[in-house]
Amino acid sequence: GKDRNSAPDSKRQSFKDADVCKYHLVGDCPHEMWVNQGGKASPNSPVGPCKKQHSEAMRERLKEDKDYVRYHWRYLEDLRVFLQKLVDDNNKKAEKVKEKLKEGVTCTADTHKAVEGHISEREALAHEKLQAAEKMAEEGNLEVSKQAMEEADEIAHQKFRLNRLKEVAEGWLDECCEVCGSQISWRAVEELEARSKGREHPHVPGAWHQGWKRCREALKKVTEEAQKA
């Protein structure tokens, strides 16, 4: 442990010390739930890295202490309260996401609106080009007229592609993830197919979702344990 090489008369480190993580002593530290592939706190973690030490030796000292039961339940309750607040805050954010979705504020709706705006622009531009081409042809400026017609064709093709995107977007699905509270969109055909077969969304393996999964599981575990007290 940290105090292994300390002088004989120095104070032996205790699990009660301020720099010892009490959450780690009785369960899983919430600060270690949102981690990246390297095992470090993820940048989007709601709690950041733990600033206290996680020591197996301190866990043992707690178990050996004559007041183990008292300290165990105190620290467990502190952990439960901390986890409960995290989950409650996340649930509130999820409710806001669900309200937005009910009101029709979705990625699909936003895309629709943006695409429709681009389609209208292309229609107006194509009309201008065709009018210009006709005028140039009447004036005998055939080369410039031909160029304007080609530009009008290209704009018409862009409009066709935008209409296809609009049709595809109509098949998109927006919903709220019940675990992490994120607004998720099912877009690609493969994603929509996977959803219909009960497969998970691509965001699931990410640090944010996995962190909330651990957090909710840990809360369930400590709540059940606390009820036994």
C-alpha positions in Angstrom: 0.0 0.0 0.0 0.9 3.7 0.0 2.1 3.6 3.6 4.3 0.4 3.1 7.7 2.2 3.2 6.7 4.9 5.7 8.7 5.4 8.9 7.7 3.3 11.9 6.5 6.3 13.9 4.5 7.9 11.0 0.7 7.6 11.1 -0.6 4.5 9.4 -2.9 5.3 6.5 -6.6 4.8 7.2 -9.5 4.1 4.9 -11.1 7.1 6.6 -8.5 9.5 5.2 -9.8 12.3 3.0 -7.8 11.2 -0.1 -9.3 7.6 -0.1 -12.3 7.1 -2.4 -15.1 5.9 -0.3 -17.2 4.9 -3.3 -14.4 2.4 -4.3 -14.4 0.9 -0.8 -17.9 -0.3 -1.1 -18.6 -0.6 -4.8 -17.9 0.9 -8.2 -16.6 4.5 -8.3 -18.9 6.5 -10.6 -15.8 8.4 -11.9 -14.6 5.1 -13.6 -17.9 4.4 -15.4 -17.4 6.8 -18.3 -14.1 5.7 -19.8 -12.5 5.6 -23.2 -10.7 2.7 -24.8 -7.6 3.6 -22.9 -9.4 3.3 -19.6 -9.2 7.0 -18.9 -12.1 9.3 -18.1 -14.0 10.1 -21.3 -14.1 13.8 -22.3 -17.9 13.7 -22.2 -18.0 12.1 -18.7 -20.6 13.9 -16.5 -18.3 13.5 -13.5 -14.7 13.5 -14.8 -11.8 11.4 -13.4 -11.7 10.5 -9.7 -9.3 12.7 -7.7 -9.0 10.2 -4.8 -7.0 7.0 -4.5 -8.5 3.6 -5.2 -6.8 1.1 -3.0 -7.4 -2.6 -2.5 -5.5 -2.3 0.8 -7.9 0.3 2.0 -10.8 -2.0 1.1 -9.2 -4.7 3.3 -8.7 -2.3 6.2 -12.3 -1.4 6.1 -13.4 -5.0 6.2 -11.0 -5.6 9.2 -12.2 -2.6 11.1 -14.3 -3.2 14.2 -16.9 -0.7 13.0 -17.0 -2.2 9.5 -20.8 -2.5 9.4 -21.4 1.1 10.3 -18.9 2.5 7.8 -19.9 0.1 5.1 -23.6 1.2 5.2 -22.6 4.9 5.5 -20.4 4.8 2.4 -22.9 2.6 0.5 -25.7 5.2 1.2 -23.4 8.0 0.0 -22.7 6.1 -3.2 -26.4 5.3 -3.6 -27.3 9.0 -3.2 -24.6 10.1 -5.7 -25.7 7.6 -8.3 -29.4 8.4 -7.8 -28.7 12.1 -8.5 -26.8 11.3 -11.6 -29.6 9.1 -12.9 -32.3 11.6 -11.9 -30.5 14.4 -13.8 -30.1 12.2 -16.9 -33.8 11.2 -16.7 -34.8 14.9 -16.7 -32.7 15.5 -19.8 -34.2 12.5 -21.5 -37.7 13.8 -20.8 -36.7 17.1 -22.6 -35.5 15.1 -25.5 -38.8 13.1 -25.6 -40.8 16.4 -25.4 -38.8 17.8 -28.4 -39.5 14.6 -30.4 -43.2 14.8 -29.6 -43.3 18.4 -30.8 -41.7 17.2 -34.1 -38.2 18.7 -33.4 -36.2 15.9 -35.0 -33.2 15.4 -37.2 -35.6 14.1 -39.8 -37.8 17.3 -39.6 -34.6 19.5 -39.7 -33.3 17.7 -42.7 -36.7 17.9 -44.5 -36.8 21.7 -43.8 -33.3 22.2 -45.1 -33.8 20.0 -48.2 -37.0 21.7 -49.1 -35.2 25.1 -48.9 -32.5 23.8 -51.2 -35.1 22.4 -53.6 -36.9 25.8 -53.8 -33.6 27.5 -54.5 -32.8 25.0 -57.3 -36.2 25.5 -58.9 -35.8 29.3 -59.0 -32.3 29.0 -60.3 -33.2 26.5 -63.0 -36.1 28.7 -64.1 -33.7 31.7 -64.4 -31.2 29.6 -66.5 -33.9 28.4 -68.8 -35.2 32.0 -69.3 -31.7 33.2 -70.0 -31.1 30.3 -72.5 -34.3 31.2 -74.4 -33.3 34.9 -74.5 -29.8 34.1 -75.7 -31.2 31.8 -78.4 -33.6 34.5 -79.6 -30.7 36.9 -79.8 -28.7 34.4 -81.8 -26.1 33.8 -79.1 -26.3 30.1 -79.4 -23.1 29.2 -77.6 -24.1 31.1 -74.4 -27.6 29.7 -74.7 -26.3 26.1 -74.9 -24.1 26.7 -71.8 -27.1 28.1 -69.9 -29.2 25.0 -70.9 -26.4 22.7 -69.6 -26.3 24.6 -66.3 -30.1 24.3 -66.0 -29.8 20.5 -66.6 -27.2 20.2 -63.9 -29.4 22.2 -61.5 -32.4 19.9 -62.4 -30.2 16.9 -61.6 -29.3 18.5 -58.2 -33.0 19.0 -57.5 -33.6 15.3 -58.3 -30.9 14.2 -55.9 -32.4 16.5 -53.2 -35.9 15.0 -53.8 -34.4 11.5 -53.3 -32.8 12.6 -50.1 -36.1 14.0 -48.9 -37.8 10.6 -49.7 -35.1 8.8 -47.8 -35.3 11.1 -44.8 -39.0 10.3 -44.6 -38.0 6.8 -43.6 -35.7 8.0 -40.8 -36.6 7.4 -37.2 -35.7 9.6 -34.3 -36.1 8.4 -30.7 -34.7 8.8 -27.2 -32.3 6.2 -25.8 -33.8 4.8 -22.5 -30.3 4.1 -21.1 -28.3 7.3 -21.8 -31.0 9.8 -22.7 -29.5 10.7 -26.1 -31.5 11.6 -29.1 -30.7 8.9 -31.7 -31.5 8.6 -35.4 -31.9 5.5 -37.4 -31.0 6.5 -40.9 -29.1 4.0 -43.1 -31.2 1.2 -44.5 -29.0 -1.3 -42.6 -29.7 0.6 -39.4 -33.5 0.6 -39.9 -33.3 -3.1 -40.8 -31.3 -3.9 -37.6 -33.8 -1.9 -35.5 -36.7 -4.0 -36.9 -34.8 -7.1 -35.8 -34.2 -5.8 -32.3 -30.5 -5.1 -32.8 -28.8 -2.2 -31.0 -28.1 1.3 -32.4 -24.5 2.2 -33.4 -24.2 4.6 -30.4 -24.5 1.8 -27.9 -20.7 0.7 -27.7 -19.7 4.4 -27.1 -18.4 5.6 -23.7 -21.4 7.8 -23.0 -24.0 5.0 -23.4 -21.8 2.4 -21.7 -21.2 4.8 -18.8 -24.9 5.3 -18.2 -25.5 1.5 -18.5 -22.9 0.9 -15.7 -24.3 3.8 -13.6 -27.9 2.4 -13.8 -26.7 -1.1 -13.0 -24.6 0.1 -10.1 -27.6 2.1 -8.7 -29.8 -1.0 -8.9 -27.2 -3.1 -7.2 -26.5 -0.7 -4.3 -30.2 0.1 -3.8 -30.9 -3.7 -3.4 -28.0 -4.0 -1.0 -29.1 -1.0 1.0 -32.6 -2.5 1.3 -31.1 -5.4 3.1 -29.7 -3.2 5.9 
